[in-house]
Amino acid sequence: MHKTSPSPEQWEAYDLAKIRLSLRLGEYSVLIYQEEQKPYPDVLQVETWQAEQDALTDQYQALAVSDF
């Protein structure tokens, strides 16, 4: 079976998805940092954001151009 190369549109969609995930990961980093700087950080909120960040990291790492 011959594999076809991804189209330019697939690469564009893949790149856009990677960029969007990167932005969201950065947003969580800012939220976590800001919360941790407070005198009494909300530990449960930080843990929630870290879990969401971990899930996004998994999606980022699993993303393949063939998904598009």
Helices and strands as residue ranges (DSSP letters): H 8-36, H 43-62, G 65-67
